Amino acid sequence: MEDVYLLKTKGVQKKILHGGYGSIPKFVHGTKLNFHFQTLKCDFERTVIDDSRKGRFPMEIIVGKMFKMEVWEILLTTMRTGEVAEFWCDSIHTGMYPLVSKGLRKIAEGKDPLEGQRHTCGLGNMFDYHTTGYDDLDDLMKEPQALIFIMELIQVSDPFSYKMDSWAMNTNEKLKMVPVLHREGNELVKLKRYRDASEKYREAVICLRNIQAKVKPKEDDWVRLENLLTPLVLNYCQCMLELEEYYEVLEHTTELLLKHSGNIKAYYKRGKAHTALWNKKEARQDFLTVLNLDPTLAPVIYKELKLLGERMKVKYYEEKQAYWGFLQNHKEQKKNEHSKEEKKITVRLLKNTGKPLSI
């Protein structure tokens, strides 16, 4: 049976399940820790709440970066590389877990963990919406309880051996990183590496939105950040057009136009996406809006409208061919069914008379 260790932190117990190797590293400020974790309830069944191994990558935190689950840094910095340990943590340490879990689940789903938040702190958002969006986490919010964390410390990287991810940066570090990501994205576009470029633009957008979430809407700082965000979102949408991810373009351009109703580029890119999706009415409306906002773009818009008309003709022809093909198949099927029915009648008559029918 594993020995139980009482750590210096009140309300925490540790059991080492696998000892790892080497000595305990020096966890200086900025050290990156890669780890897997499993969260369990302290019930008879040890109900599993979360398991990082179900995701694509291990978790990571940066020592000293004020991760919401402060106790996790305490737990991990008692471990050797390769060690697996089980920690029992009293409810005084687990109150923030539902918020942390919500963010991690959104990231695993490919969503921005701050998406939809109002300008309040995390707890303010929670009570404002009355739910995390996950029933099991809502239960933990209503009744804080002790939890079990099973941790596996995979890798320890010193501060100078890795490039810091945006989520681990402070506000100034994020602001400095945004133009770098923007420039890297532009260089990748020149190489027609649109998927890689879109990731650069997306990371820059997330950096700015994380900062913007801490600023009151419509204030000078908020407007300044919004002005930085807009070209990044448009560049991301252009990459999505090249990658034929048209619904993503519709989503982001529409969101942008709700805040900036006169943005010509957003209307134009949305019109292109509508054209690709055969949405004639919507595409035409967007292109005409561009023309109304900037008449000097008439040659470009007339060209797009001509392409839209040609595309709709192709669609009409394809649908007509498919319709006539369906009718022909339907007639052939009916003919075959009629022939089979005649054969069945003939067979029954032959059985009844016992001799061939005279014609």
VOPAGU-2260 file (C-alpha; in pm, 1 decimal, decimal comma):
REM VOPAGU-2260
SITE   aa  ch    i         X         Y         Z
SITE  MET   A    0       0,0       0,0       0,0
SITE  GLU   A    1     133,9     346,6     -91,9
SITE  ASP   A    2     255,1     575,9     184,5
SITE  VAL   A    3      52,1     890,9     249,3
SITE  TYR   A    4     246,7    1215,6     281,7
SITE  LEU   A    5     114,7    1525,9     453,9
SITE  LEU   A    6     250,5    1827,8     263,7
SITE  LYS   A    7     326,1    2161,6     425,8
SITE  THR   A    8      10,9    2299,2     263,9
SITE  LYS   A    9    -292,2    2246,9     485,3
SITE  GLY   A   10    -565,3    2025,3     342,9
SITE  VAL   A   11    -344,1    1829,9      99,9
SITE  GLN   A   12    -235,3    1464,6     114,9
SITE  LYS   A   13      -7,3    1286,9    -131,8
SITE  LYS   A   14      38,2     922,8    -232,6
SITE  ILE   A   15     321,4     835,2    -472,8
SITE  LEU   A   16     201,2     577,2    -726,3
SITE  HIS   A   17     519,5     573,3    -937,6
SITE  GLY   A   18     844,8     722,6    -817,0
SITE  GLY   A   19     979,8     885,3   -1132,8
SITE  TYR   A   20    1352,8     941,4   -1174,0
SITE  GLY   A   21    1629,0    1175,7   -1063,7
SITE  SER   A   22    1595,5    1435,6    -794,0
SITE  ILE   A   23    1321,9    1693,7    -757,1
SITE  PRO   A   24    1396,1    1970,7   -1013,0
SITE  LYS   A   25    1452,1    2334,2    -924,5
SITE  PHE   A   26    1122,5    2497,1   -1011,5
SITE  VAL   A   27    1238,3    2854,1   -1070,3
SITE  HIS   A   28    1000,1    3128,6   -1187,2
SITE  GLY   A   29     908,3    3071,4   -1552,5
SITE  THR   A   30     971,1    2694,8   -1552,3
SITE  LYS   A   31     724,6    2514,9   -1778,9
SITE  LEU   A   32     564,3    2194,4   -1650,1
SITE  ASN   A   33     401,9    1945,6   -1888,4
SITE  PHE   A   34     173,5    1697,4   -1717,5
SITE  HIS   A   35    -131,2    1478,0   -1744,4
SITE  PHE   A   36    -401,6    1486,9   -1481,1
SITE  GLN   A   37    -715,4    1304,0   -1384,6
SITE  THR   A   38    -976,3    1457,7   -1155,9
SITE  LEU   A   39   -1195,8    1231,1    -942,0
SITE  LYS   A   40   -1467,9    1278,0    -686,8
SITE  CYS   A   41   -1414,4    1142,8    -337,7
SITE  ASP   A   42   -1713,9     911,4    -363,9
SITE  PHE   A   43   -1720,7     531,9    -345,9
SITE  GLU   A   44   -1701,6     497,2    -724,4
SITE  ARG   A   45   -1420,4     758,5    -751,5
SITE  THR   A   46   -1618,8     920,0   -1033,1
SITE  VAL   A   47   -1391,9    1065,8   -1302,2
SITE  ILE   A   48   -1467,9    1431,5   -1379,4
SITE  ASP   A   49   -1187,6    1510,6   -1625,3
SITE  ASP   A   50    -902,5    1319,3   -1787,3
SITE  SER   A   51    -640,5    1509,2   -1988,7
SITE  ARG   A   52    -540,4    1193,1   -2174,6
SITE  LYS   A   53    -863,6    1215,9   -2370,9
SITE  GLY   A   54    -728,6    1532,5   -2533,5
SITE  ARG   A   55    -460,9    1568,1   -2798,5
SITE  PHE   A   56    -187,6    1713,4   -2577,6
SITE  PRO   A   57     -75,4    1716,2   -2212,6
SITE  MET   A   58    -151,8    2012,6   -1990,5
SITE  GLU   A   59     109,9    2275,3   -1916,1
SITE  ILE   A   60     152,2    2554,5   -1664,3
SITE  ILE   A   61     425,7    2809,2   -1603,3
SITE  VAL   A   62     562,5    2835,4   -1248,6
SITE  GLY   A   63     482,3    3174,8   -1098,1
SITE  LYS   A   64     224,0    3272,1   -1362,4
SITE  MET   A   65     -71,5    3269,6   -1119,5
SITE  PHE   A   66    -259,4    2975,5   -1268,1
SITE  LYS   A   67    -619,2    2978,5   -1139,2
SITE  MET   A   68    -571,8    2642,9    -967,0
SITE  GLU   A   69    -288,0    2760,3    -741,2
SITE  VAL   A   70    -278,2    2428,0    -564,7
SITE  TRP   A   71    -172,3    2251,5    -886,0
SITE  GLU   A   72     158,1    2438,9    -886,8
SITE  ILE   A   73     208,5    2333,5    -525,1
SITE  LEU   A   74     135,8    1969,6    -609,6
SITE  LEU   A   75     353,4    1951,9    -919,8
SITE  THR   A   76     652,9    2116,4    -756,2
SITE  THR   A   77     671,7    1827,1    -507,2
SITE  MET   A   78     722,3    1576,2    -791,4
SITE  ARG   A   79    1011,0    1424,0    -987,2
SITE  THR   A   80    1004,4    1399,5   -1365,2
SITE  GLY   A   81     811,5    1084,3   -1462,8
SITE  GLU   A   82     648,0    1059,8   -1120,5
SITE  VAL   A   83     279,9     968,9   -1086,7
SITE  ALA   A   84     111,8    1076,6    -765,4
SITE  GLU   A   85    -237,9    1097,7    -620,4
SITE  PHE   A   86    -331,3    1408,5    -425,5
SITE  TRP   A   87    -632,6    1452,2    -200,1
SITE  CYS   A   88    -723,7    1821,8    -178,3
SITE  ASP   A   89    -973,4    1969,4      62,7
SITE  SER   A   90   -1252,5    2195,8     -68,7
SITE  ILE   A   91   -1055,0    2506,4      37,3
SITE  HIS   A   92    -829,0    2436,5    -263,3
SITE  THR   A   93   -1087,6    2324,2    -520,9
SITE  GLY   A   94   -1333,3    2614,1    -537,9
SITE  MET   A   95   -1192,2    2738,5    -869,9
SITE  TYR   A   96   -1184,8    2396,4   -1032,6
SITE  PRO   A   97   -1519,6    2427,6   -1219,4
SITE  LEU   A   98   -1395,3    2746,1   -1390,8
SITE  VAL   A   99   -1061,3    2587,8   -1480,4
SITE  SER   A  100   -1231,5    2273,3   -1609,0
SITE  LYS   A  101   -1476,0    2478,9   -1815,6
SITE  GLY   A  102   -1188,6    2660,6   -1986,7
SITE  LEU   A  103    -996,9    2339,5   -2053,7
SITE  ARG   A  104   -1304,9    2172,0   -2200,3
SITE  LYS   A  105   -1367,2    2468,0   -2430,9
SITE  ILE   A  106   -1006,7    2456,5   -2550,0
SITE  ALA   A  107   -1041,7    2081,8   -2615,7
SITE  GLU   A  108   -1352,7    2163,7   -2823,2
SITE  GLY   A  109   -1153,9    2416,4   -3025,2
SITE  LYS   A  110   -1324,8    2719,2   -2870,4
SITE  ASP   A  111   -1192,6    3038,2   -2715,3
SITE  PRO   A  112   -1219,2    2983,4   -2335,6
SITE  LEU   A  113   -1315,5    3352,1   -2291,2
SITE  GLU   A  114   -1576,9    3354,9   -2565,9
SITE  GLY   A  115   -1906,4    3506,1   -2453,2
SITE  GLN   A  116   -1777,1    3651,0   -2128,1
SITE  ARG   A  117   -1891,2    3993,7   -2019,2
SITE  HIS   A  118   -1659,7    4246,2   -1862,6
SITE  THR   A  119   -1644,2    4089,0   -1517,3
SITE  CYS   A  120   -1413,1    3853,5   -1338,9
SITE  GLY   A  121   -1448,3    3479,5   -1393,0
SITE  LEU   A  122   -1677,2    3434,6   -1095,8
SITE  GLY   A  123   -1882,4    3733,9   -1204,2
SITE  ASN   A  124   -1939,8    3569,8   -1539,5
SITE  MET   A  125   -2034,2    3246,3   -1369,1
SITE  PHE   A  126   -2303,7    3400,2   -1151,0
SITE  ASP   A  127   -2418,5    3626,9   -1432,9
SITE  TYR   A  128   -2500,8    3328,2   -1651,9
SITE  HIS   A  129   -2587,7    3091,7   -1362,6
SITE  THR   A  130   -2415,8    2799,3   -1534,9
SITE  THR   A  131   -2083,9    2675,0   -1668,3
SITE  GLY   A  132   -2261,4    2496,1   -1950,0
SITE  TYR   A  133   -2173,2    2157,6   -1797,8
SITE  ASP   A  134   -2405,7    1990,1   -1546,5
SITE  ASP   A  135   -2132,7    1815,4   -1347,2
SITE  LEU   A  136   -1937,7    2139,8   -1305,6
SITE  ASP   A  137   -2253,1    2325,4   -1203,7
SITE  ASP   A  138   -2296,8    2068,8    -925,1
SITE  LEU   A  139   -1941,3    2137,5    -804,0
SITE  MET   A  140   -2012,8    2511,3    -806,0
SITE  LYS   A  141   -2322,5    2462,6    -591,2
SITE  GLU   A  142   -2154,2    2222,3    -348,5
SITE  PRO   A  143   -1774,5    2272,2    -327,2
SITE  GLN   A  144   -1610,2    1948,5    -222,6
SITE  ALA   A  145   -1277,0    1776,8    -180,5
SITE  LEU   A  146   -1131,6    1632,2    -500,5
SITE  ILE   A  147    -864,3    1381,0    -595,4
SITE  PHE   A  148    -603,7    1477,0    -857,8
SITE  ILE   A  149    -384,6    1207,9   -1011,6
SITE  MET   A  150     -84,2    1384,7   -1166,1
SITE  GLU   A  151     189,7    1259,2   -1397,2
SITE  LEU   A  152     478,5    1504,8   -1440,0
SITE  ILE   A  153     601,4    1445,1   -1794,2
SITE  GLN   A  154     854,8    1720,1   -1858,7
SITE  VAL   A  155    1018,5    2014,1   -1682,9
SITE  SER   A  156    1156,6    2290,9   -1910,0
SITE  ASP   A  157    1364,8    2581,6   -1780,2
SITE  PRO   A  158    1257,2    2934,5   -1881,3
SITE  PHE   A  159    1519,4    2970,0   -2157,4
SITE  SER   A  160    1458,0    2639,0   -2334,3
SITE  TYR   A  161    1115,5    2705,8   -2491,3
SITE  LYS   A  162     901,8    2967,3   -2663,4
SITE  MET   A  163     632,9    3085,3   -2423,7
SITE  ASP   A  164     274,9    3023,6   -2538,3
SITE  SER   A  165      42,5    3322,0   -2550,2
SITE  TRP   A  166    -183,4    3199,6   -2268,8
SITE  ALA   A  167     111,8    3209,7   -2028,8
SITE  MET   A  168     210,2    3569,6   -2113,6
SITE  ASN   A  169     122,4    3879,9   -1918,7
SITE  THR   A  170     -45,7    4176,1   -2088,8
SITE  ASN   A  171     276,2    4346,1   -2202,8
SITE  GLU   A  172     418,6    4020,7   -2336,4
SITE  LYS   A  173     100,1    3956,3   -2534,1
SITE  LEU   A  174      98,7    4307,3   -2681,4
SITE  LYS   A  175     459,3    4261,2   -2796,0
SITE  MET   A  176     378,2    3920,6   -2945,6
SITE  VAL   A  177      79,4    4035,6   -3154,9
SITE  PRO   A  178     277,2    4222,7   -3427,7
SITE  VAL   A  179     523,6    3932,3   -3441,2
SITE  LEU   A  180     241,7    3683,8   -3502,8
SITE  HIS   A  181      83,4    3921,5   -3756,0
SITE  ARG   A  182     410,0    3946,9   -3948,9
SITE  GLU   A  183     469,6    3569,7   -3937,1
SITE  GLY   A  184     115,7    3511,4   -4066,5
SITE  ASN   A  185     172,7    3750,1   -4357,5
SITE  GLU   A  186     496,5    3571,8   -4452,1
SITE  LEU   A  187     318,8    3235,1   -4449,6
SITE  VAL   A  188      43,5    3374,1   -4674,2
SITE  LYS   A  189     309,0    3475,4   -4929,2
SITE  LEU   A  190     420,1    3110,8   -4926,5
SITE  LYS   A  191      53,9    3003,6   -4967,6
SITE  ARG   A  192      71,6    2815,0   -4638,0
SITE  TYR   A  193    -277,5    2930,2   -4546,4
SITE  ARG   A  194    -342,6    2681,7   -4265,9
SITE  ASP   A  195     -23,6    2777,1   -4082,9
SITE  ALA   A  196     -92,8    3145,8   -4142,9
SITE  SER   A  197    -445,2    3116,3   -4003,5
SITE  GLU   A  198    -304,3    2970,5   -3680,8
SITE  LYS   A  199     -75,0    3272,3   -3640,9
SITE  TYR   A  200    -363,1    3515,5   -3693,2
SITE  ARG   A  201    -585,4    3312,7   -3460,0
SITE  GLU   A  202    -325,5    3316,5   -3180,9
SITE  ALA   A  203    -284,5    3693,2   -3219,4
SITE  VAL   A  204    -663,4    3740,6   -3200,5
SITE  ILE   A  205    -683,6    3532,2   -2883,0
SITE  CYS   A  206    -403,4    3740,0   -2726,6
SITE  LEU   A  207    -589,5    4062,1   -2795,1
SITE  ARG   A  208    -928,0    3928,8   -2685,5
SITE  ASN   A  209    -780,7    3808,1   -2357,2
SITE  ILE   A  210    -649,9    4158,5   -2294,9
SITE  GLN   A  211    -972,4    4320,5   -2415,8
SITE  ALA   A  212   -1177,7    4110,9   -2172,6
SITE  LYS   A  213   -1010,7    4301,8   -1887,0
SITE  VAL   A  214   -1098,4    4643,8   -2031,0
SITE  LYS   A  215   -1434,0    4821,7   -2012,3
SITE  PRO   A  216   -1609,8    4818,6   -2353,0
SITE  LYS   A  217   -1592,1    5135,2   -2565,9
SITE  GLU   A  218   -1317,1    5292,8   -2355,8
SITE  ASP   A  219   -1006,3    5419,8   -2537,8
SITE  ASP   A  220    -799,7    5107,3   -2463,4
SITE  TRP   A  221   -1084,5    4882,8   -2575,5
SITE  VAL   A  222   -1121,0    5074,5   -2904,7
SITE  ARG   A  223    -746,7    5062,1   -2963,2
SITE  LEU   A  224    -745,1    4685,8   -2915,3
SITE  GLU   A  225   -1049,9    4650,3   -3142,4
SITE  ASN   A  226    -863,2    4837,6   -3416,9
SITE  LEU   A  227    -578,2    4587,9   -3385,4
SITE  LEU   A  228    -820,2    4294,5   -3388,4
SITE  THR   A  229   -1011,2    4384,3   -3704,6
SITE  PRO   A  230    -733,2    4334,9   -3964,3
SITE  LEU   A  231    -626,5    4011,5   -3795,0
SITE  VAL   A  232    -980,9    3870,9   -3816,1
SITE  LEU   A  233   -1003,2    3974,8   -4182,0
SITE  ASN   A  234    -668,9    3809,6   -4259,6
SITE  TYR   A  235    -789,7    3495,2   -4085,1
SITE  CYS   A  236   -1107,2    3501,9   -4296,2
SITE  GLN   A  237    -902,5    3535,9   -4614,7
SITE  CYS   A  238    -711,5    3221,2   -4518,0
SITE  MET   A  239   -1042,0    3043,7   -4457,3
SITE  LEU   A  240   -1159,9    3147,2   -4805,0
SITE  GLU   A  241    -845,4    2996,8   -4954,5
SITE  LEU   A  242    -901,3    2679,5   -4750,8
SITE  GLU   A  243   -1269,1    2667,5   -4857,7
SITE  GLU   A  244   -1388,3    2694,3   -4496,9
SITE  TYR   A  245   -1678,5    2913,7   -4604,9
SITE  TYR   A  246   -1905,8    2877,6   -4301,5
SITE  GLU   A  247   -1622,0    2993,3   -4078,2
SITE  VAL   A  248   -1588,5    3304,0   -4296,0
SITE  LEU   A  249   -1962,1    3373,7   -4263,1
SITE  GLU   A  250   -1944,3    3339,9   -3884,8
SITE  HIS   A  251   -1650,0    3573,0   -3828,8
SITE  THR   A  252   -1738,3    3838,3   -4087,0
SITE  THR   A  253   -2096,1    3856,7   -3957,5
SITE  GLU   A  254   -1968,7    3896,9   -3600,7
SITE  LEU   A  255   -1731,2    4168,6   -3718,8
SITE  LEU   A  256   -2006,1    4355,2   -3904,3
SITE  LEU   A  257   -2224,6    4361,4   -3593,1
SITE  LYS   A  258   -1960,0    4587,1   -3438,6
SITE  HIS   A  259   -1833,5    4760,5   -3753,8
SITE  SER   A  260   -2125,7    4792,2   -3993,5
SITE  GLY   A  261   -1927,4    4991,0   -4250,3
SITE  ASN   A  262   -1635,8    4752,3   -4293,1
SITE  ILE   A  263   -1605,4    4706,0   -4670,6
SITE  LYS   A  264   -1359,3    4416,4   -4655,8
SITE  ALA   A  265   -1588,3    4218,6   -4425,4
SITE  TYR   A  266   -1882,9    4260,8   -4663,8
SITE  TYR   A  267   -1665,8    4162,4   -4960,2
SITE  LYS   A  268   -1526,2    3848,1   -4797,6
SITE  ARG   A  269   -1870,8    3747,3   -4674,5
SITE  GLY   A  270   -2004,8    3797,2   -5026,8
SITE  LYS   A  271   -1732,5    3566,4   -5159,5
SITE  ALA   A  272   -1826,8    3301,6   -4902,2
SITE  HIS   A  273   -2197,9    3331,2   -4988,9
SITE  THR   A  274   -2111,9    3294,5   -5358,2
SITE  ALA   A  275   -1918,6    2974,0   -5289,8
SITE  LEU   A  276   -2217,3    2839,2   -5095,0
SITE  TRP   A  277   -2469,9    2923,0   -5373,1
SITE  ASN   A  278   -2639,5    3188,6   -5156,4
SITE  LYS   A  279   -2731,4    3418,7   -5446,0
SITE  LYS   A  280   -2949,0    3668,7   -5259,0
SITE  GLU   A  281   -2706,6    3713,6   -4968,1
SITE  ALA   A  282   -2399,2    3736,3   -5190,9
SITE  ARG   A  283   -2562,0    3995,1   -5416,5
SITE  GLN   A  284   -2668,5    4203,5   -5115,7
SITE  ASP   A  285   -2314,7    4205,1   -4970,7
SITE  PHE   A  286   -2154,9    4300,7   -5302,9
SITE  LEU   A  287   -2405,6    4580,4   -5360,3
SITE  THR   A  288   -2336,7    4708,2   -5007,7
SITE  VAL   A  289   -1966,6    4726,8   -5093,8
SITE  LEU   A  290   -2053,0    4918,2   -5411,4
SITE  ASN   A  291   -2270,3    5159,4   -5214,0
SITE  LEU   A  292   -1996,5    5219,6   -4955,5
SITE  ASP   A  293   -1721,8    5267,2   -5215,6
SITE  PRO   A  294   -1833,8    5332,2   -5576,5
SITE  THR   A  295   -1469,5    5325,7   -5693,8
SITE  LEU   A  296   -1479,2    4947,3   -5650,2
SITE  ALA   A  297   -1743,0    4914,2   -5923,6
SITE  PRO   A  298   -1516,8    4716,9   -6166,7
SITE  VAL   A  299   -1434,0    4462,6   -5896,5
SITE  ILE   A  300   -1795,9    4427,5   -5784,1
SITE  TYR   A  301   -1934,8    4394,9   -6137,2
SITE  LYS   A  302   -1683,5    4117,4   -6196,9
SITE  GLU   A  303   -1796,0    3939,9   -5879,1
SITE  LEU   A  304   -2163,2    3977,9   -5973,4
SITE  LYS   A  305   -2089,6    3831,9   -6316,7
SITE  LEU   A  306   -1910,8    3535,3   -6155,0
SITE  LEU   A  307   -2207,0    3493,8   -5918,9
SITE  GLY   A  308   -2448,6    3478,8   -6214,3
SITE  GLU   A  309   -2233,0    3224,2   -6396,3
SITE  ARG   A  310   -2204,9    3014,0   -6083,7
SITE  MET   A  311   -2582,0    3013,3   -6035,6
SITE  LYS   A  312   -2629,1    2907,5   -6401,0
SITE  VAL   A  313   -2395,8    2613,3   -6343,2
SITE  LYS   A  314   -2591,1    2519,5   -6032,4
SITE  TYR   A  315   -2922,5    2543,5   -6222,5
SITE  TYR   A  316   -2789,1    2321,2   -6500,3
SITE  GLU   A  317   -2653,5    2064,0   -6251,7
SITE  GLU   A  318   -2981,6    2058,0   -6060,0
SITE  LYS   A  319   -3178,3    2024,2   -6386,1
SITE  GLN   A  320   -2960,3    1732,3   -6495,3
SITE  ALA   A  321   -2997,1    1568,8   -6155,4
SITE  TYR   A  322   -3377,7    1619,8   -6167,4
SITE  TRP   A  323   -3414,7    1465,3   -6514,2
SITE  GLY   A  324   -3186,2    1183,0   -6409,2
SITE  PHE   A  325   -3409,8    1122,1   -6110,0
SITE  LEU   A  326   -3722,5    1121,3   -6332,9
SITE  GLN   A  327   -3564,5     875,7   -6575,5
SITE  ASN   A  328   -3462,8     644,4   -6292,3
SITE  HIS   A  329   -3810,9     672,9   -6144,5
SITE  LYS   A  330   -3975,4     583,4   -6478,0
SITE  GLU   A  331   -3737,4     292,3   -6528,2
SITE  GLN   A  332   -3810,8     168,5   -6177,0
SITE  LYS   A  333   -4185,9     189,5   -6235,8
SITE  LYS   A  334   -4147,3       5,5   -6568,3
SITE  ASN   A  335   -3949,7    -274,2   -6402,7
SITE  GLU   A  336   -4204,1    -300,4   -6123,0
SITE  HIS   A  337   -4487,3    -323,5   -6380,7
SITE  SER   A  338   -4301,3    -593,9   -6573,4
SITE  LYS   A  339   -4243,8    -793,6   -6254,5
SITE  GLU   A  340   -4612,7    -768,2   -6165,0
SITE  GLU   A  341   -4715,5    -896,1   -6510,7
SITE  LYS   A  342   -4484,4   -1193,3   -6470,4
SITE  LYS   A  343   -4635,3   -1274,1   -6131,1
SITE  ILE   A  344   -4989,3   -1266,5   -6280,7
SITE  THR   A  345   -4880,2   -1493,6   -6565,5
SITE  VAL   A  346   -4727,0   -1743,7   -6323,5
SITE  ARG   A  347   -5044,4   -1752,2   -6113,0
SITE  LEU   A  348   -5264,3   -1811,2   -6419,8
SITE  LEU   A  349   -5039,6   -2092,9   -6541,1
SITE  LYS   A  350   -5063,5   -2261,3   -6203,2
SITE  ASN   A  351   -5444,3   -2236,2   -6205,5
SITE  THR   A  352   -5500,6   -2371,9   -6560,6
SITE  GLY   A  353   -5216,1   -2618,1   -6572,4
SITE  LYS   A  354   -5154,1   -2528,2   -6939,4
SITE  PRO   A  355   -5017,8   -2236,6   -7139,4
SITE  LEU   A  356   -5249,9   -1949,5   -7209,6
SITE  SER   A  357   -5376,2   -1912,7   -7565,3
SITE  ILE   A  358   -5324,0   -1567,6   -7708,6
